[in-house]
Amino acid sequence: MATYASLLALIDAAIEALLTGGASAYSIGSRSVTKIDLPALMEERRMLVRAVDRESGGTFRLAKIGRRR
């Protein structure tokens, strides 16, 4: 069975390939994603990042929000 970290690596590779024009479709586990489905890949990545964080004991994330001028 694939780990969350290995699935995250596959998702990252799929996103990179889509952004550089090197892919049109992917199958990861039981899910299939096509080139026009980048938002679905990004959402899957967000879920996998959270799962990897939970498995590794979590991390602290801080967002810096700036004011537009």
Backbone as CSV, one residue per row, in Angstrom:
resi,resn,N_x,N_y,N_z,CA_x,CA_y,CA_z,C_x,C_y,C_z
1,MET,0.849,-1.191,0.000,0.000,0.000,0.000,0.886,1.243,0.000
2,ALA,0.512,2.234,-0.763,1.266,3.477,-0.855,1.072,4.309,0.410
3,THR,2.117,4.991,0.800,2.019,5.884,1.956,1.523,7.249,1.488
4,TYR,1.070,8.063,2.442,0.653,9.421,2.103,1.817,10.208,1.504
5,ALA,3.004,10.014,2.035,4.176,10.737,1.531,4.486,10.339,0.088
6,SER,4.366,9.053,-0.239,4.642,8.627,-1.612,3.565,9.128,-2.570
7,LEU,2.314,9.148,-2.112,1.248,9.704,-2.943,1.441,11.203,-3.153
8,LEU,1.902,11.898,-2.120,2.175,13.327,-2.244,3.267,13.575,-3.282
9,ALA,4.287,12.749,-3.290,5.353,12.880,-4.286,4.804,12.673,-5.699
10,LEU,3.888,11.723,-5.871,3.273,11.495,-7.173,2.414,12.686,-7.604
11,ILE,1.665,13.223,-6.664,0.831,14.399,-6.960,1.710,15.572,-7.363
12,ASP,2.802,15.794,-6.614,3.717,16.893,-6.946,4.299,16.711,-8.347
13,ALA,4.656,15.479,-8.696,5.186,15.207,-10.031,4.120,15.453,-11.099
14,ALA,2.891,15.072,-10.820,1.803,15.282,-11.776,1.545,16.770,-11.988
15,ILE,1.540,17.532,-10.910,1.324,18.974,-11.010,2.453,19.624,-11.801
16,GLU,3.677,19.243,-11.501,4.822,19.794,-12.233,4.728,19.474,-13.720
17,ALA,4.373,18.244,-14.037,4.247,17.850,-15.442,3.146,18.641,-16.143
18,LEU,2.033,18.854,-15.457,0.950,19.635,-16.056,1.378,21.073,-16.311
19,LEU,2.082,21.653,-15.353,2.491,23.047,-15.476,3.582,23.248,-16.512
20,THR,4.337,22.205,-16.812,5.397,22.326,-17.815,4.989,21.722,-19.153
21,GLY,3.735,21.301,-19.265,3.213,20.797,-20.528,3.595,19.373,-20.863
22,GLY,4.049,18.597,-19.891,4.528,17.263,-20.182,3.550,16.139,-19.941
23,ALA,2.290,16.436,-19.637,1.369,15.350,-19.334,-0.057,15.741,-19.704
24,SER,-0.859,14.733,-19.972,-2.261,15.010,-20.257,-3.209,14.279,-19.309
25,ALA,-2.756,13.187,-18.686,-3.614,12.448,-17.759,-2.763,11.606,-16.819
26,TYR,-3.315,11.360,-15.623,-2.641,10.555,-14.609,-3.641,9.662,-13.916
27,SER,-3.171,8.510,-13.473,-3.922,7.649,-12.578,-3.063,7.456,-11.349
28,ILE,-3.624,7.814,-10.193,-2.921,7.664,-8.928,-3.852,6.896,-8.003
29,GLY,-3.439,5.702,-7.665,-4.311,4.856,-6.869,-5.592,4.571,-7.647
30,SER,-6.720,4.844,-7.049,-7.996,4.595,-7.709,-8.542,5.835,-8.409
31,ARG,-7.757,6.928,-8.412,-8.228,8.170,-9.016,-7.521,8.446,-10.335
32,SER,-8.281,8.963,-11.289,-7.722,9.388,-12.566,-7.924,10.891,-12.696
33,VAL,-6.897,11.583,-13.151,-6.952,13.030,-13.278,-6.496,13.412,-14.676
34,THR,-7.236,14.310,-15.315,-6.861,14.771,-16.644,-6.264,16.170,-16.568
35,LYS,-5.653,16.604,-17.662,-4.952,17.887,-17.694,-5.855,19.048,-17.299
36,ILE,-7.105,18.995,-17.652,-7.989,20.107,-17.325,-8.449,20.088,-15.867
37,ASP,-7.947,19.136,-15.092,-8.399,18.978,-13.718,-7.322,19.381,-12.703
38,LEU,-6.560,20.443,-13.004,-5.529,20.905,-12.082,-6.098,21.274,-10.710
39,PRO,-7.264,21.913,-10.612,-7.820,22.200,-9.287,-8.041,20.945,-8.440
40,ALA,-8.433,19.842,-9.067,-8.611,18.589,-8.320,-7.278,18.084,-7.801
41,LEU,-6.218,18.196,-8.617,-4.888,17.800,-8.162,-4.447,18.645,-6.976
42,MET,-4.693,19.946,-7.054,-4.287,20.838,-5.971,-5.042,20.521,-4.676
43,GLU,-6.332,20.206,-4.787,-7.113,19.843,-3.605,-6.613,18.531,-3.008
44,GLU,-6.332,17.557,-3.870,-5.791,16.280,-3.395,-4.456,16.513,-2.684
45,ARG,-3.631,17.414,-3.230,-2.342,17.731,-2.623,-2.536,18.322,-1.231
46,ARG,-3.505,19.246,-1.097,-3.777,19.844,0.229,-4.154,18.765,1.244
47,MET,-5.001,17.820,0.829,-5.412,16.745,1.738,-4.224,15.859,2.105
48,LEU,-3.368,15.547,1.134,-2.215,14.693,1.409,-1.195,15.396,2.298
49,VAL,-0.996,16.694,2.111,-0.078,17.441,2.984,-0.561,17.362,4.431
50,ARG,-1.869,17.524,4.636,-2.416,17.420,6.004,-2.210,16.014,6.561
51,ALA,-2.428,14.987,5.724,-2.262,13.603,6.172,-0.804,13.320,6.525
52,VAL,0.131,13.796,5.712,1.557,13.607,6.001,1.925,14.328,7.291
53,ASP,1.411,15.538,7.477,1.671,16.288,8.716,1.166,15.528,9.946
54,ARG,-0.037,14.949,9.835,-0.590,14.179,10.963,0.280,12.967,11.269
55,GLU,0.715,12.269,10.229,1.545,11.076,10.424,2.886,11.411,11.064
56,SER,3.425,12.578,10.738,4.756,12.929,11.242,4.700,13.730,12.533
57,GLY,3.533,13.832,13.128,3.420,14.552,14.391,3.010,15.997,14.237
58,GLY,2.718,16.414,13.014,2.228,17.766,12.776,3.333,18.785,12.668
59,THR,2.977,19.887,12.068,3.898,21.011,11.944,3.143,22.283,12.250
60,PHE,3.877,23.296,12.551,3.293,24.607,12.805,3.459,25.437,11.550
61,ARG,2.371,25.964,11.029,2.431,26.794,9.832,1.938,28.190,10.177
62,LEU,2.659,29.180,9.680,2.289,30.564,9.933,2.181,31.270,8.597
63,ALA,1.060,31.890,8.373,0.868,32.640,7.134,1.109,34.115,7.406
64,LYS,1.856,34.747,6.521,2.108,36.176,6.633,1.205,36.877,5.629
65,ILE,0.377,37.750,6.131,-0.567,38.460,5.277,-0.163,39.920,5.246
66,GLY,0.058,40.416,4.066,0.482,41.808,3.923,-0.625,42.652,3.336
67,ARG,-0.504,43.936,3.528,-1.476,44.874,3.013,-1.068,45.307,1.609
68,ARG,-2.019,45.319,0.686,-1.745,45.796,-0.669,-1.650,47.304,-0.668
69,ARG,-0.747,47.790,-1.481,-0.600,49.252,-1.563,-1.124,49.782,-2.844
